[in-house]
Amino acid sequence: MTATAKAAGRTARRLRPGPLALALVLLLLAALTAGVSLGTTDIAPGEVWGVVGRRLTGQEVKPGTDDLIVWQLRLPRALLAALVGAGLGLVGTAVQALVRNPLADPYLLGVSSGASLGAVAAIVLGAGAGGLLGLGLSSAAFCGALLSFALVWTFTRRERGFSALRLVLVGVAVGQFLSGVTSYLVLRAGDQQRTQSVLFWLMGSLGGATWERLALPALTVACGLVFLLARARGLNTLLMGDETAAGLGVDPRRLRRELFVVTSVLTGVLVSVSGAIGFVGLLVPHLCRLLVGGDHRRMLPLSALTGALLLTVVDLVCRTALPAQELPIGVVTALLGAPALLYLLDRRLARSV
């Protein structure tokens, strides 16, 4: 079989993005319903939607356990999981185009290391008096992300332009340095409770979700999606090389600067509300690329939906897998993500032969 015939066969086997997006939306709604319904106290899906409907339409709310569990505890958490998953899927797709490397993920550029340093400093030094994943801790994590962003920006700008290789090397170097400082602070933690709080945050958690904390990630993810969709053509050209991109009317250096700023802000906001959650931003772009091809006009919205669905399901597993203990979400994403990524890579290699 010729290479042209193989390529045509691969294109024919790809799914249509419209029906796929509809299926993902329906699955996401089902996952959100299950995430709110299941737990220590199970609530029927009909009652879940009844509580949501009464709240949204302004009907009289009858005080009770079901209303408290659904509206105040589980629904904000399920929505935060969907938002964080969507954001990580978007950032992973954009960063892989930014550095032209399919192994890139949202944490490659060092921003998450800065956020982790800020959060750990808040816990160890006592600045996070608001509690684990409370307002003080999230603010400290975001400030750490801004610090990391400023360092990477400064060192990358020492030469004209934003070359992909230099950006990756500087991001890795800054991330490793800040991770070293974080490890030192962990060693200085004065008691076991603080050390456990640090480790639990570093492995990811959505336990501090509230309605008030949904506004910032929701706005950030929505703006990030709009921006990246507007730059979808530029993302496609970056994969062809800088000379080709320039020949098609795209300024690759300017686009990389814009992408670096947007992905860094998105990553900083997401890590500040959820901790560092691995594999979502690495796995989701590979899965979407396998299903619909490499056109970012299709990949970006599908990556957001796939990431939202994946993290919603994973958070449900974290809450319900053990009867009296919640698993850190980063542990589950790693245990599920690593084999899944190996399988997808094997499929891609097999299809390229």
Secondary structure as UniProt FT lines:
FT   HELIX           3..13
FT   HELIX           17..37
FT   HELIX           45..57
FT   HELIX           65..67
FT   HELIX           68..74
FT   HELIX           75..99
FT   TURN            102..103
FT   TURN            106..109
FT   HELIX           111..124
FT   TURN            125..126
FT   TURN            129..130
FT   TURN            132..133
FT   HELIX           135..156
FT   TURN            157..158
FT   HELIX           164..188
FT   HELIX           192..202
FT   TURN            207..208
FT   HELIX           212..214
FT   HELIX           215..230
FT   HELIX           232..238
FT   TURN            239..240
FT   HELIX           242..247
FT   TURN            248..249
FT   HELIX           252..274
FT   HELIX           280..292
FT   HELIX           296..320
FT   TURN            323..324
FT   HELIX           329..352
//
